[in-house]
């Protein structure tokens, strides 16, 4: 691994360790502690906001702005991962697992459906009321 890769690994590990110490800390003590205190919906909202800012920065020719927005996305993703008891090693492990695989083949091998997917035999009787098999209406 290169010196730059080693340094990046160290930064991610130190940031993950710092975030882990912020869980349960006084929300007034740090921004991360305040995110942990407000819960996953706030964290998810921040990841989404930062992802949009990253996308918009990608439309510009300002590489420094793009990198800064990428760092914001990574930070907020790491907060959410820490909240779930995960960290950068989990992501790096998944990327290592995928290394050398065709992107098309890897995606096809996943048996993951969107969380909100409705089974083909499901019927929606009322908003938010999904049943399987015959409709009760």
C-alpha positions in Angstrom: 0.0 0.0 0.0 1.3 3.5 -0.8 2.1 6.1 1.8 -1.0 8.1 0.7 -3.2 5.0 1.1 -1.8 4.3 4.5 -2.4 7.9 5.6 -6.0 7.7 4.3 -6.6 4.4 6.2 -5.3 6.1 9.3 -7.5 9.1 8.9 -10.6 6.9 8.4 -9.7 4.8 11.4 -9.1 7.8 13.6 -12.3 9.4 12.5 -14.3 6.2 13.1 -12.8 5.9 16.6 -13.6 9.6 17.3 -17.2 9.1 16.1 -17.6 6.0 18.3 -16.6 8.1 21.4 -19.3 10.7 20.4 -22.2 8.2 20.7 -23.9 8.9 23.9 -21.9 12.1 24.5 -23.5 15.4 25.5 -25.1 16.7 22.3 -23.7 20.2 23.1 -20.2 18.8 23.1 -19.9 18.2 19.4 -21.7 18.2 16.1 -21.4 14.4 15.8 -22.8 14.0 19.3 -25.8 16.2 18.3 -26.4 14.0 15.2 -26.3 10.8 17.4 -28.7 12.4 19.8 -31.2 13.4 17.1 -31.2 9.8 15.7 -31.1 8.1 12.3 -33.7 10.2 10.5 -31.6 13.3 11.0 -28.4 11.4 9.9 -30.2 10.1 6.8 -31.4 13.6 5.9 -27.8 14.9 6.3 -26.4 12.1 4.1 -29.0 13.0 1.4 -28.4 16.8 1.7 -24.6 16.3 1.4 -25.0 13.8 -1.5 -27.0 16.4 -3.4 -24.4 19.0 -2.7 -21.7 16.6 -4.0 -23.7 16.0 -7.2 -24.1 19.7 -7.8 -20.4 20.2 -7.2 -19.7 17.5 -9.8 -21.3 19.8 -12.4 -18.7 22.5 -11.7 -15.0 22.6 -12.7 -13.9 23.3 -9.2 -12.1 20.1 -8.0 -11.4 21.4 -4.5 -15.2 22.0 -4.1 -16.0 18.5 -5.3 -13.5 17.0 -2.9 -14.8 19.1 0.0 -18.4 17.9 -0.7 -17.2 14.3 -1.0 -15.6 14.6 2.4 -18.9 15.9 3.8 -20.8 12.9 2.3 -18.2 10.5 3.7 -18.3 12.1 7.2 -22.1 11.9 7.4 -22.1 8.3 6.1 -19.5 7.4 8.8 -21.8 9.0 11.4 -24.6 6.8 10.3 -22.4 3.7 10.1 -21.1 4.3 13.6 -24.7 4.7 14.8 -25.3 1.2 13.4 -22.2 -0.2 14.9 -20.3 -0.3 11.6 -17.3 1.6 10.3 -15.0 2.1 7.4 -13.6 -1.4 7.7 -17.0 -2.8 6.8 -17.1 -0.7 3.6 -13.5 -1.5 2.7 -14.3 -5.2 3.2 -17.2 -5.0 0.9 -15.2 -3.2 -1.7 -12.4 -5.8 -1.4 -15.0 -8.6 -1.9 -16.1 -6.9 -5.1 -12.6 -6.2 -6.4 -12.0 -7.9 -9.7 -15.7 -8.7 -10.3 -17.5 -7.4 -13.2 -19.9 -4.7 -12.0 -22.7 -6.2 -14.0 -22.1 -9.6 -12.6 -21.8 -8.4 -9.0 -25.0 -6.4 -9.2 -26.8 -9.4 -10.8 -25.6 -11.7 -8.0 -27.2 -9.6 -5.3 -30.7 -10.8 -4.2 -31.7 -7.5 -2.8 -35.0 -5.9 -3.4 -35.8 -2.3 -2.6 -37.2 -2.0 0.9 -40.5 -0.6 -0.4 -40.9 -3.2 -3.1 -44.4 -4.7 -3.2 -44.5 -8.4 -4.0 -46.3 -9.3 -7.3 -49.1 -11.1 -5.5 -49.7 -8.2 -3.1 -52.8 -6.0 -3.0 -53.0 -2.5 -1.6 -56.3 -2.2 0.2 -55.7 1.3 1.6 -52.6 3.5 1.7 -50.0 1.7 3.8 -52.1 -1.5 4.0 -50.5 -4.2 1.8 -51.7 -7.8 2.0 -50.6 -10.8 0.1 -52.9 -13.0 -1.9 -56.5 -11.9 -2.6 -57.6 -8.4 -1.9 -59.9 -8.0 1.1 -61.7 -5.1 -0.6 
